[in-house]
Amino acid sequence: MQPKTHVVDGVTFVATPYRAGTFVREDVFWRQFTITCQGYIEYPEDDRVFGTWWTPHILELGQHGLIEDAPSQRTSCQKTSSI
């Protein structure tokens, strides 16, 4: 679904589907939702005798204007093994 756009004084605004009658500047609209993945990463110790250690980590997968795009972003990252 492509939201409707309106140009006012050379600035493009997008009609947000989440609140009727509300317009958001286009550059803000396309980054209003940030998709993140939160978990732990395992790192090897400098000396392999000591094994590994874990640390919390947050990975940003992308930004979207429509919440419906979030699952497709996650799925495409899983398929390409980028996370």
Secondary structure as GFF3:
##gff-version 3
##sequence-region A 1 83
A	DSSP	beta_strand	5	8	.	.	.	ID=ss1
A	DSSP	beta_strand	11	15	.	.	.	ID=ss2
A	DSSP	beta_strand	23	25	.	.	.	ID=ss3
A	DSSP	alpha_helix	26	29	.	.	.	ID=ss4
A	DSSP	beta_strand	33	44	.	.	.	ID=ss5
A	DSSP	three_ten_helix	48	50	.	.	.	ID=ss6
A	DSSP	beta_strand	52	64	.	.	.	ID=ss7
A	DSSP	three_ten_helix	67	69	.	.	.	ID=ss8
A	DSSP	alpha_helix	70	79	.	.	.	ID=ss9
###
